[in-house]
Amino acid sequence: MNKFNVPEMSCGHCTSAIEKEIKAADPTAEISCDLTDRTVSVQSSLANDALLIAIKEAGYEAQAV
């Protein structure tokens, strides 16, 4: 499980955009977004770097936790 801190994620639109980009990179990824903690947990075969790129393509900066 990969976990990322996404400080600017604040609403359903944010989570939807992030999920869409990650799913585009890995359609089998399992994604859980927590708006309270502003974190995204991802079960994926992709490396952290690829997941960070997908989150960035959604318009958000992220850091691995």
Contacts in CASP RR format, 6 or more apart in sequence:
PFRMAT RR
TARGET T0000
AUTHOR 0000-0000-0000
METHOD contacts of the structure
MODEL  1
MNKFNVPEMSCGHCTSAIEKEIKAADPTAEISCDLTDRTVSVQSSLANDA
LLIAIKEAGYEAQAV
1 41 0 8 1.000
1 42 0 8 1.000
1 43 0 8 1.000
2 41 0 8 1.000
2 42 0 8 1.000
2 43 0 8 1.000
2 44 0 8 1.000
2 48 0 8 1.000
2 51 0 8 1.000
2 64 0 8 1.000
3 39 0 8 1.000
3 40 0 8 1.000
3 41 0 8 1.000
3 42 0 8 1.000
3 64 0 8 1.000
3 65 0 8 1.000
4 39 0 8 1.000
4 40 0 8 1.000
4 41 0 8 1.000
4 42 0 8 1.000
4 51 0 8 1.000
4 52 0 8 1.000
4 55 0 8 1.000
4 62 0 8 1.000
4 63 0 8 1.000
4 64 0 8 1.000
4 65 0 8 1.000
5 38 0 8 1.000
5 39 0 8 1.000
5 62 0 8 1.000
5 63 0 8 1.000
5 64 0 8 1.000
5 65 0 8 1.000
6 14 0 8 1.000
6 18 0 8 1.000
6 38 0 8 1.000
6 39 0 8 1.000
6 40 0 8 1.000
6 55 0 8 1.000
6 60 0 8 1.000
6 61 0 8 1.000
6 62 0 8 1.000
7 38 0 8 1.000
7 61 0 8 1.000
8 14 0 8 1.000
8 38 0 8 1.000
8 60 0 8 1.000
8 61 0 8 1.000
9 15 0 8 1.000
9 18 0 8 1.000
9 33 0 8 1.000
9 35 0 8 1.000
9 38 0 8 1.000
9 40 0 8 1.000
9 60 0 8 1.000
10 35 0 8 1.000
10 38 0 8 1.000
11 35 0 8 1.000
12 35 0 8 1.000
14 33 0 8 1.000
14 35 0 8 1.000
14 60 0 8 1.000
15 33 0 8 1.000
15 35 0 8 1.000
15 40 0 8 1.000
17 58 0 8 1.000
17 59 0 8 1.000
17 60 0 8 1.000
18 31 0 8 1.000
18 33 0 8 1.000
18 40 0 8 1.000
18 54 0 8 1.000
18 55 0 8 1.000
18 58 0 8 1.000
18 60 0 8 1.000
19 31 0 8 1.000
19 33 0 8 1.000
20 58 0 8 1.000
21 54 0 8 1.000
21 55 0 8 1.000
21 57 0 8 1.000
21 58 0 8 1.000
22 29 0 8 1.000
22 31 0 8 1.000
22 40 0 8 1.000
22 42 0 8 1.000
22 44 0 8 1.000
22 51 0 8 1.000
22 54 0 8 1.000
22 55 0 8 1.000
22 58 0 8 1.000
23 29 0 8 1.000
23 31 0 8 1.000
24 54 0 8 1.000
25 46 0 8 1.000
25 50 0 8 1.000
25 51 0 8 1.000
25 53 0 8 1.000
25 54 0 8 1.000
26 44 0 8 1.000
26 45 0 8 1.000
26 46 0 8 1.000
26 50 0 8 1.000
28 44 0 8 1.000
28 45 0 8 1.000
29 42 0 8 1.000
29 43 0 8 1.000
29 44 0 8 1.000
29 46 0 8 1.000
30 42 0 8 1.000
30 43 0 8 1.000
30 44 0 8 1.000
31 40 0 8 1.000
31 41 0 8 1.000
31 42 0 8 1.000
31 43 0 8 1.000
32 40 0 8 1.000
32 41 0 8 1.000
32 42 0 8 1.000
33 39 0 8 1.000
33 40 0 8 1.000
33 41 0 8 1.000
34 40 0 8 1.000
34 41 0 8 1.000
39 65 0 8 1.000
40 55 0 8 1.000
40 62 0 8 1.000
42 51 0 8 1.000
44 51 0 8 1.000
46 54 0 8 1.000
48 64 0 8 1.000
52 62 0 8 1.000
52 64 0 8 1.000
55 61 0 8 1.000
55 62 0 8 1.000
56 62 0 8 1.000
END
